[in-house]
């Protein structure tokens, strides 16, 4: 079953436009070029006025082993360093790994 790797990014309102454009056009495609990555969905969380905007990038991978290969390989260090150099002072990042436990389908008529 597939694994989901979530990267949660709070971004300064002043940097949001530049960060969001760079993230969508450059960073996410570079991550998806790595072995085992299937697709990504980027979400913008509803936040209260005055809070930093929050984005959740959910990467789907073919397996936990593929994620471990990425996290222990050279690409993750390069990609994280690029992000830190460009947006390190205007973002706060956390990460979450989701492994499937169950799949429950909606009941339909």
N, C-alpha and C positions, 0 to 999 in steps of 0.2 A: 504494500500500500504506500501511497505517496506521503511525503513529509512536507510540512509547511514551515518555512523559516520567515518569521516576521521581524522586520526592522521598524522600530517606532522612533519617529524623529519629531521633536518639538523644534520649531524654527522661529527665529525672531521675526516679527511682522515686517521689519524693514528689509529683511533678506529673503522673505518668502518667494517673491516673484522670481528672483535670480536662482535661488536654490531649486524651486519646483521645476523650472525649465531645464536646468542642468541635470537634475535627477532623472527627469523623464527622457531627455534626449541622449544623455551620455552614460550616466552611472548605471541605471537599470539595464540598458542593452549590454553593457560590458559584463555585468553580473550574469545575465542570461547566456552569454557566450561560454560560460564555464560548464564543464561536463556535469550532467545530471539535472541541470535546471530546465524546467519545462515552460513555465510562464510566470508572470507576475501580475498582481493587481495592486493598484495604489489607491488607498482610501484617504480621505480628509475627514477627520473626526469633527463633530460639532463641539465647539469650545465656547466658553463664556466670553463676553466682551472683556478685553484687557489681557486675556490669556494668550500665550504663544500658540499659533496654529499647530495642530498635531497631525502628522501623516503616518499611516501604517502601510508599509510595503510588504505584501504577502507573496513570497516566492514559493512556488510549488516545485518540489524536486522529486525525482524518481524513487529515492529511498533515503533512509537515514545515513546509510553508508556514503551516498553521494554527497550529502551535506557535510559529513565528517571529513571527507576528502577535500572539500572546498575550505572548510574551517582550518584544516591543518596544512593547507598548501600555500604556495607563494602568492597566489592571486588575491587572497583576502587581505594580506598585509599591504599590497600595492593599492588596492581599491580603497581600503580604509585610510591609508596615508593621503591619497588624493583628496578624499572627502575632508579630512582634517585640515589639510593645507588650504583648501578653498573656503570651507564653511565651519571650521572647528569652533570658532568663538561665537557663532550665531546659531548653533544647533546643540541639542541635547539628545543623545541616542541611547536606546535600550534595545535588547533583542530577546526573542522568544522562539522556542522550537516547539512545534505541535506535531505529535505523532498520533495517527488515527487510533481511536478507541472503539468507536461505533459509527455506523451510518444508519440513520433512521429517515426513511422517506415519508413525505407528507401523504396523508390519506386523501384520496380523491374519490368522490362520488360513487 
